[in-house]
């Protein structure tokens, strides 16, 4: 995300929590740009929401209290959301920064969160998908992280090597 402007709003997503308590919340709010027609363009990478990615355009409807709730996706951005639960070095800040730096060189953006030892990656359609996938598979095989594909595209799936 670049910076918050007057056009930015919070959009809330309801989520199902599994038997193991994951995700650790039943609602996640994401920044989005209000497009003024009942839709918003997501402007940050989801930590827990599945099926959406940065730059997706979604319907959002305000409830009686003014809280905007996410609806259907109107237009997919073709971005991918990939999350990593960091295992290397106990998920330290250095481990999170290291993977963010390497992935950034391959065309992604993202951020880390200490409390869950996570990295959330936004993988735009112009990024080097085969090299990113190879790196992420290698890190998982080495035990550096566990990978979750929160939202992937046909282009991402086509890079699968298994």
N, C-alpha and C positions, 0 to 999 in steps of 0.2 A: 504494500500500500504506500502511496506517495505521501499525501498529507490530507488532513480532514478539512473539508470546505463546508460552506453553508448548504451544499447539495447533498451532503452525506447524512445518512440515517442509519440507525441500527435495525437490522432485520433478525427476528428470532426464529429459530428452527426447533421444532419438537423432535425428540429422539427417543427411541426405545432403548432402555437399559437392559442388558442381558443378565442372566442368572449370576454371573461373576461380578456384576457391578460395573460393567463397561458399556458405554463410556461413563465417566464419573459424574455426569450431569444429564438431566433429561431435557435441557434447553441450552442451545448455544446461540449467541448473538454475534452477527458478523456486520462489519461496516459495508455499506453499499451506497451507490450514487442513485438518488431519486431521479428517475427519468420522467416523472410528472404525468404518467399515463396509467398509473396503477402497477407499474413495473419498476424494478431496480436492477442495477448492474453491480454484482458483488465486487468488492474492492479489497478483499483480503482472503487469505487462505484458511479454510476451515480446519480446526483442530480435531473435531469429532464428527461433524455432519458428513454423511455419505451421500454420494450422487450429485454433488455440486462442486464447482471449482471457481476460482477467481475469474472474473469477467463474464460469467454466465448471467443472462438476463432472466429474472424470475418475477412472477406475480407476488405482490405483497399487499396484504390487506390489514388495515388498522382495526383493532378491537375497540370496545367502548372506552377503554382506558388510554387509547392512543398508541398501544404497542403494536408494531408492525409484525405480522406473522407471515412466514414464507409459504408460498403456494407452489404451483407447478413451474417447471423450467420452460420459458418461452423460447429462448435461444441459447444453445450450448456454445461456449467460447472455444471448445476444442482444447482447453487447458486440462491438465491432469492434476489431481491432488494425491500426493504420495506422502505417507507419514512413516517415520522411523521411530521406534522405541529403542533408544540407545542402550547398549549393553557394555560396550567397550569403556573401560575406565569408570565404570559405575554411572555412565551417562553424564560425565562431567561437562562443564561449560566448554572446556578445551576440545573434548570429543565432538560436541555438538557444533562448535565453530569450525572444526576441521572439515566435517562433512558438508556443512553449508558452503564453505570456501571452495571446495572441490566441485560441488554441484553447480555453484554459481559460474564457474569457468565453462561449464557445459550448457549454460543458458537458462538455468533455473533461478528463482528467488525463493526465499523461505525464511523461517525463523525458528528458534528453539525456545522451549519452555522448561525451566528447571524442575518444577514440581512433578512432572510426569516423565522427565528424561526424554522428551520428545523433540523431534524436528518435523516441521510441516513444510513440504516442498510444493511450490507452484511450478509446474512444468508446462510452459507455453508450447504451442504447436511448432514453433521455429527452433526449439531446443534440439540438441543432439540426442534424440530418443534412444537409439541403439547403445550409445556409450553410457548414457545415464542408467539404462536398464542393466547393462553389464556391470557397472560399478555397484549398483544396489544389490544385485544378485551375489556378487563377490563378497560384499560386506556381510550379507546375511549368511552365506556359506562359512565365512570366517568367524561367525558369532559376534560381530561388532554391533549388530542391530537386528530387530525384527521389523519387517516391512508390512505395511498395510496400504492397499490401493483404495483410497477413499472415493476416487472418481477417475476413471480411465477412459480413453478413447480407442477407437478401432486402430488408429495409428500406433498407439502404445501397445495394444494387444498383438499387433502384427510383428513386434520386435521380440516376442517371446522365443526363448531358445529351448524350452523343454518340450 
